Amino acid sequence: MKLRLAQPGHVVDLRKVPGLSGVTESGGAVVIGAMTTHYEVGSSPLVRTKLPMMAEAAGQIGDAQVRNLGTIGGSLAHADPAADWPAVLVALDASVRIASSRGERNVKVEELAGRYGGAYEKLPHPASRFAIVGVAAEVFLDGGGAVTQSRIALTGLASKVTRASLVEQALQGKKADPAAIKAAAARAAQGLELRADLTGSADYKANLAAVYTERAVKRAVSRALER
Ligand SMILES: Cc1cc2nc3c(=O)[nH]c(=O)nc-3n(C[C@H](O)[C@H](O)[C@H](O)COP(=O)(O)OP(=O)(O)OC[C@H]3O[C@@H](n4cnc5c(N)ncnc54)[C@H](O)[C@@H]3O)c2cc1C
């Protein structure tokens, strides 16, 4: 609206609709209301303890004004290809409850038990703070430190959030040591249609994808090992 790209006849403010905001724990899942602001998500003790990747990502969205006004639901509905939440929620295998006058689709509850860790790494655009690249990594380990499952999502690089499936495959079953993580992360941009733009060439972005994926997976693994 600020850029006059949309000029709706009516604007409905949802902020006073009860029950749409807040962070709670229910049935082993962290439940976040659509109208919860980025700041509220990031400062929630529950999020900080259970899902530190989310707190990390929230603190990197825009600036203080954006974090205090923008909401997680608004960000998901808007679905900007460089937005942070979509990558984080894809990596966490989170579910979203969508309701309309025709009914609603139910939540699938995120499992919180086990030896897992997540991390979010982002290179923000210096002006808008949107992601030039953002990598959300969630890693599950067995007792010997081998990867039993990983979910890695990239934002900012393509027309929508993308799973780094080749990296996930390369990590599967491997002991999550630095060499294995580096080798797997090198595949982050394979298969992506990277576009050169004002923020850099396609080669530069491919390198960013590998470097930021390596960082995110390393930190996710060290968080999992701390559990
Ligand atoms: C200067 C600036 C910098 C930014 N930087 C970043 C960044 O670094 N990373 C990032 O991820 N984002 C960034 N953003 C986006 C920001 O985080 C907001 O989430 C985004 O602008 C949406 O705003 P909003 O949450 O107020 O939703 P609105 O603008 O109110 O709504 C956006 C869309 O979602 C719909 N919607 C809103 N709430 C709901 C709901 N509860 N249910 C269904 N539909 C709903 C609306 O109808 C609308 O279509 C930035 C924005 C600005 C202005």
The ligand as an SDF file (V2000), in Angstrom:
LIG
                    3D

 53 58  0  0  0  0  0  0  0  0999 V2000
   11.1040   -2.2070    5.6000 C   0  0  0  0  0  0  0  0  0  0  0  0
   10.6770   -3.6450    5.7110 C   0  0  0  0  0  0  0  0  0  0  0  0
   11.6490   -4.6210    5.9190 C   0  0  0  0  0  0  0  0  0  0  0  0
   11.2700   -5.9610    6.0260 C   0  0  0  0  0  0  0  0  0  0  0  0
   12.2460   -6.9020    6.2070 N   0  0  0  0  0  0  0  0  0  0  0  0
   11.9010   -8.1990    6.2840 C   0  0  0  0  0  0  0  0  0  0  0  0
   12.8950   -9.2150    6.4730 C   0  0  0  0  0  0  0  0  0  0  0  0
   14.0880   -8.9540    6.6230 O   0  0  0  0  0  0  0  0  0  0  0  0
   12.4890  -10.5140    6.5140 N   0  0  0  0  0  0  0  0  0  0  0  0
   11.1670  -10.8640    6.3880 C   0  0  0  0  0  0  0  0  0  0  0  0
   10.8490  -12.0520    6.4310 O   0  0  0  0  0  0  0  0  0  0  0  0
   10.1980   -9.9310    6.2510 N   0  0  0  0  0  0  0  0  0  0  0  0
   10.5420   -8.6100    6.1890 C   0  0  0  0  0  0  0  0  0  0  0  0
    9.5590   -7.6570    6.0340 N   0  0  0  0  0  0  0  0  0  0  0  0
    8.1350   -8.0950    5.9940 C   0  0  0  0  0  0  0  0  0  0  0  0
    7.5140   -7.9610    7.3800 C   0  0  0  0  0  0  0  0  0  0  0  0
    8.2230   -8.8030    8.2390 O   0  0  0  0  0  0  0  0  0  0  0  0
    6.0150   -8.3100    7.4690 C   0  0  0  0  0  0  0  0  0  0  0  0
    5.8000   -9.5980    7.9360 O   0  0  0  0  0  0  0  0  0  0  0  0
    5.2910   -8.2020    6.1870 C   0  0  0  0  0  0  0  0  0  0  0  0
    5.4680   -6.8740    5.7000 O   0  0  0  0  0  0  0  0  0  0  0  0
    3.7910   -8.4640    6.4030 C   0  0  0  0  0  0  0  0  0  0  0  0
    3.3000   -7.5120    7.3040 O   0  0  0  0  0  0  0  0  0  0  0  0
    2.1440   -7.8440    8.3360 P   0  0  0  0  0  0  0  0  0  0  0  0
    2.5720   -9.0070    9.1360 O   0  0  0  0  0  0  0  0  0  0  0  0
    1.7920   -6.5690    9.0350 O   0  0  0  0  0  0  0  0  0  0  0  0
    0.9450   -8.3190    7.4220 O   0  0  0  0  0  0  0  0  0  0  0  0
   -0.0090   -7.4210    6.5220 P   0  0  0  0  0  0  0  0  0  0  0  0
    0.7880   -6.4660    5.6960 O   0  0  0  0  0  0  0  0  0  0  0  0
   -1.0970   -6.8940    7.3740 O   0  0  0  0  0  0  0  0  0  0  0  0
   -0.6160   -8.5580    5.6130 O   0  0  0  0  0  0  0  0  0  0  0  0
    0.1430   -9.1940    4.5750 C   0  0  0  0  0  0  0  0  0  0  0  0
   -0.8090  -10.1320    3.8430 C   0  0  0  0  0  0  0  0  0  0  0  0
   -1.1640  -11.2060    4.7030 O   0  0  0  0  0  0  0  0  0  0  0  0
   -2.5860  -11.2250    4.9190 C   0  0  0  0  0  0  0  0  0  0  0  0
   -2.7660  -11.5400    6.3390 N   0  0  0  0  0  0  0  0  0  0  0  0
   -2.2870  -10.8480    7.4120 C   0  0  0  0  0  0  0  0  0  0  0  0
   -2.6340  -11.4560    8.5730 N   0  0  0  0  0  0  0  0  0  0  0  0
   -3.3250  -12.5600    8.2310 C   0  0  0  0  0  0  0  0  0  0  0  0
   -3.9600  -13.5930    8.9890 C   0  0  0  0  0  0  0  0  0  0  0  0
   -3.9190  -13.5990   10.3040 N   0  0  0  0  0  0  0  0  0  0  0  0
   -4.5860  -14.5720    8.3170 N   0  0  0  0  0  0  0  0  0  0  0  0
   -4.6200  -14.5720    6.9490 C   0  0  0  0  0  0  0  0  0  0  0  0
   -4.0520  -13.6270    6.1780 N   0  0  0  0  0  0  0  0  0  0  0  0
   -3.4220  -12.6300    6.8130 C   0  0  0  0  0  0  0  0  0  0  0  0
   -3.0760   -9.8420    4.5300 C   0  0  0  0  0  0  0  0  0  0  0  0
   -4.4110   -9.8540    4.0870 O   0  0  0  0  0  0  0  0  0  0  0  0
   -2.1180   -9.4780    3.4200 C   0  0  0  0  0  0  0  0  0  0  0  0
   -2.5040  -10.0730    2.2040 O   0  0  0  0  0  0  0  0  0  0  0  0
    9.9080   -6.3210    5.9350 C   0  0  0  0  0  0  0  0  0  0  0  0
    8.9250   -5.3270    5.7360 C   0  0  0  0  0  0  0  0  0  0  0  0
    9.3030   -4.0070    5.6390 C   0  0  0  0  0  0  0  0  0  0  0  0
    8.2390   -2.9680    5.4440 C   0  0  0  0  0  0  0  0  0  0  0  0
  1  2  1  0
  2  3  1  0
  2 52  2  0
  3  4  2  0
  4  5  1  0
  4 50  1  0
  5  6  2  0
  6  7  1  0
  6 13  1  0
  7  8  2  0
  7  9  1  0
  9 10  1  0
 10 11  2  0
 10 12  1  0
 12 13  2  0
 13 14  1  0
 14 15  1  0
 14 50  1  0
 15 16  1  0
 16 17  1  0
 16 18  1  0
 18 19  1  0
 18 20  1  0
 20 21  1  0
 20 22  1  0
 22 23  1  0
 23 24  1  0
 24 25  2  0
 24 26  1  0
 24 27  1  0
 27 28  1  0
 28 29  2  0
 28 30  1  0
 28 31  1  0
 31 32  1  0
 32 33  1  0
 33 34  1  0
 33 48  1  0
 34 35  1  0
 35 36  1  0
 35 46  1  0
 36 37  1  0
 36 45  1  0
 37 38  2  0
 38 39  1  0
 39 40  1  0
 39 45  2  0
 40 41  1  0
 40 42  2  0
 42 43  1  0
 43 44  2  0
 44 45  1  0
 46 47  1  0
 46 48  1  0
 48 49  1  0
 50 51  2  0
 51 52  1  0
 52 53  1  0
M  END
$$$$
